[in-house]
Amino acid sequence: MASIGVVGAGIMGLSAAVAIQQRLPAAHVTIMAESFTVDTTSDGAGGLFVPNAPDTDVSLIRKWGKEGARHFFNLAFSEDSSEAGVYLSHGYELSTKPLEQLPIELEFALSHRRLNPEELKRFQPYYKDGFHFTTVIVEGRKYLPWITARFREKGGHMENRRVQSFDELCGRFDVVVNCSGLGSIKLVPDPLLKPLRGQVIRVHAPWIKFFVRTDNNVYILPSSENVAIGSTKEADECDVTPNPDVSKQLFERALARVRAIKGAKTLWEWVGLRPYRCPPRVESEIRRTADGRPIKIVHNYGHGSFGISLSWGTGVHVAQMVSDLLHASPKL
Ligand SMILES: Cc1cc2nc3c(=O)[nH]c(=O)nc-3n(C[C@H](O)[C@H](O)[C@H](O)COP(=O)(O)OP(=O)(O)OC[C@H]3O[C@@H](n4cnc5c(N)ncnc54)[C@H](O)[C@@H]3O)c2cc1C
């Protein structure tokens, strides 16, 4: 029986692990992670399904986006929708410049249409063009426990540990899947991978039933219990303490664009560090340990601002690469 080790229990590790169980039902899959659910970046993200990736072949984005759309729309229409925290949402994509074509992330929407001048007037003077579209919101705080339960149901094991080096895992696993997010800066090591800090506030505003996403980092994303207002994008910043002045600015910027959030009360502030790499790394590698033994690895990290959206699509791709590697010669 094949033994597969997955490093990381954010949305990437959990999705890849479940996709591997689906593709290779006889495999024994173990997730090893330093932190789980609430302590991961995946827990607090806005969660809008808008698949994209910088500097990445569009055919790959389409492969990941279509696979993810099938998975998340099926969930949103199923009886698991509430427990999994995956549900349909409608809203606006707004651009400060005229758009020459449909943004790729909207290709995977359930439906979309261009805004007419009357609708655009509501967002002036800030935005010149845009679309209305229907997609899903994936609420990390519910989805991570839900997908963890699916993993355990299928016989998956979890270990709470820090992996210092892939060498530790050689001999124990036939293939190691690296979904360690920012941990890959040291583990791989990968100098292309950087933290992209994002501060967001969660407000009580149950009357807000639509999302707003823009090309200048203003977003308003309603989830089942609150509304996320974000976000900053600060390269190479690692401080995860929320800055109250920034929270105030986030709210004021959003209020200037969408007056309907007036009166919303702040519930909490949150900071997450997006694992940003241009392009994200989704590829297999056979490397040698310090004492010369071959180890088969599939890397899946660096999805930046699109990790929730790409989680299932890249997970399925990873499962395919794991299956291919199991049959590959270990020679370098
Ligand atoms: C404010 C904000 C809003 C966002 N909104 C969206 C959105 O609307 N849509 C979207 O698609 N994406 C969004 N994102 C991006 C998304 O949250 C991330 O891309 C995604 O969560 C990354 O998941 P991950 O599993 O790679 O990393 P993480 O969730 O950080 O998980 C990494 C895991 O690896 C483990 N680990 C690391 N190193 C080691 C080691 N050496 N040994 C053992 N374990 C290790 C950690 O403990 C953890 O379990 C947002 C992000 C932020 C910050």
The ligand as an SDF file (V2000), in Angstrom:
LIG
                    3D

 53 58  0  0  0  0  0  0  0  0999 V2000
   -6.6920   38.9330    4.1310 C   0  0  0  0  0  0  0  0  0  0  0  0
   -6.6850   37.7450    3.1920 C   0  0  0  0  0  0  0  0  0  0  0  0
   -7.7750   37.5490    2.3550 C   0  0  0  0  0  0  0  0  0  0  0  0
   -7.7740   36.4940    1.4350 C   0  0  0  0  0  0  0  0  0  0  0  0
   -8.8700   36.3140    0.6390 N   0  0  0  0  0  0  0  0  0  0  0  0
   -8.8650   35.3270   -0.2920 C   0  0  0  0  0  0  0  0  0  0  0  0
  -10.0040   35.1500   -1.1500 C   0  0  0  0  0  0  0  0  0  0  0  0
  -11.0100   35.8770   -1.0630 O   0  0  0  0  0  0  0  0  0  0  0  0
   -9.9330   34.1550   -2.0840 N   0  0  0  0  0  0  0  0  0  0  0  0
   -8.8430   33.3340   -2.2080 C   0  0  0  0  0  0  0  0  0  0  0  0
   -8.8360   32.4630   -3.0890 O   0  0  0  0  0  0  0  0  0  0  0  0
   -7.7770   33.4530   -1.3740 N   0  0  0  0  0  0  0  0  0  0  0  0
   -7.7580   34.4340   -0.4380 C   0  0  0  0  0  0  0  0  0  0  0  0
   -6.6620   34.6070    0.3780 N   0  0  0  0  0  0  0  0  0  0  0  0
   -5.4680   33.7440    0.1690 C   0  0  0  0  0  0  0  0  0  0  0  0
   -5.5220   32.4240    0.9210 C   0  0  0  0  0  0  0  0  0  0  0  0
   -5.9580   32.6370    2.2450 O   0  0  0  0  0  0  0  0  0  0  0  0
   -4.1420   31.7390    0.9260 C   0  0  0  0  0  0  0  0  0  0  0  0
   -3.5980   31.6870   -0.3680 O   0  0  0  0  0  0  0  0  0  0  0  0
   -4.2680   30.3140    1.4520 C   0  0  0  0  0  0  0  0  0  0  0  0
   -4.9310   30.3120    2.7070 O   0  0  0  0  0  0  0  0  0  0  0  0
   -2.9070   29.6360    1.5630 C   0  0  0  0  0  0  0  0  0  0  0  0
   -3.1250   28.3310    2.0360 O   0  0  0  0  0  0  0  0  0  0  0  0
   -1.9350   27.3540    2.4140 P   0  0  0  0  0  0  0  0  0  0  0  0
   -2.5460   26.0640    2.7990 O   0  0  0  0  0  0  0  0  0  0  0  0
   -0.9260   27.3720    1.3090 O   0  0  0  0  0  0  0  0  0  0  0  0
   -1.1880   28.0600    3.6450 O   0  0  0  0  0  0  0  0  0  0  0  0
   -1.5700   28.1450    5.1900 P   0  0  0  0  0  0  0  0  0  0  0  0
   -3.0280   28.2720    5.4180 O   0  0  0  0  0  0  0  0  0  0  0  0
   -0.6960   29.2040    5.7520 O   0  0  0  0  0  0  0  0  0  0  0  0
   -1.1230   26.7260    5.7770 O   0  0  0  0  0  0  0  0  0  0  0  0
    0.2350   26.3360    5.8290 C   0  0  0  0  0  0  0  0  0  0  0  0
    0.3220   25.0640    6.6560 C   0  0  0  0  0  0  0  0  0  0  0  0
    1.6720   24.5690    6.6030 O   0  0  0  0  0  0  0  0  0  0  0  0
    2.1080   24.2920    7.9240 C   0  0  0  0  0  0  0  0  0  0  0  0
    3.5730   24.3620    7.9480 N   0  0  0  0  0  0  0  0  0  0  0  0
    4.3740   25.3430    7.4790 C   0  0  0  0  0  0  0  0  0  0  0  0
    5.6720   24.9860    7.6220 N   0  0  0  0  0  0  0  0  0  0  0  0
    5.6790   23.7710    8.2110 C   0  0  0  0  0  0  0  0  0  0  0  0
    6.7170   22.8770    8.6050 C   0  0  0  0  0  0  0  0  0  0  0  0
    8.0070   23.1560    8.4240 N   0  0  0  0  0  0  0  0  0  0  0  0
    6.3570   21.6900    9.1860 N   0  0  0  0  0  0  0  0  0  0  0  0
    5.0570   21.3900    9.4020 C   0  0  0  0  0  0  0  0  0  0  0  0
    4.0320   22.1970    9.0280 N   0  0  0  0  0  0  0  0  0  0  0  0
    4.3520   23.3630    8.4310 C   0  0  0  0  0  0  0  0  0  0  0  0
    1.4000   25.3210    8.7670 C   0  0  0  0  0  0  0  0  0  0  0  0
    1.4330   24.9480   10.1280 O   0  0  0  0  0  0  0  0  0  0  0  0
   -0.0030   25.2470    8.1380 C   0  0  0  0  0  0  0  0  0  0  0  0
   -0.6860   24.1160    8.6240 O   0  0  0  0  0  0  0  0  0  0  0  0
   -6.6590   35.6250    1.3500 C   0  0  0  0  0  0  0  0  0  0  0  0
   -5.5900   35.7850    2.2320 C   0  0  0  0  0  0  0  0  0  0  0  0
   -5.5810   36.8460    3.1490 C   0  0  0  0  0  0  0  0  0  0  0  0
   -4.4220   37.0030    4.0800 C   0  0  0  0  0  0  0  0  0  0  0  0
  1  2  1  0
  2  3  1  0
  2 52  2  0
  3  4  2  0
  4  5  1  0
  4 50  1  0
  5  6  2  0
  6  7  1  0
  6 13  1  0
  7  8  2  0
  7  9  1  0
  9 10  1  0
 10 11  2  0
 10 12  1  0
 12 13  2  0
 13 14  1  0
 14 15  1  0
 14 50  1  0
 15 16  1  0
 16 17  1  0
 16 18  1  0
 18 19  1  0
 18 20  1  0
 20 21  1  0
 20 22  1  0
 22 23  1  0
 23 24  1  0
 24 25  2  0
 24 26  1  0
 24 27  1  0
 27 28  1  0
 28 29  2  0
 28 30  1  0
 28 31  1  0
 31 32  1  0
 32 33  1  0
 33 34  1  0
 33 48  1  0
 34 35  1  0
 35 36  1  0
 35 46  1  0
 36 37  1  0
 36 45  1  0
 37 38  2  0
 38 39  1  0
 39 40  1  0
 39 45  2  0
 40 41  1  0
 40 42  2  0
 42 43  1  0
 43 44  2  0
 44 45  1  0
 46 47  1  0
 46 48  1  0
 48 49  1  0
 50 51  2  0
 51 52  1  0
 52 53  1  0
M  END
$$$$
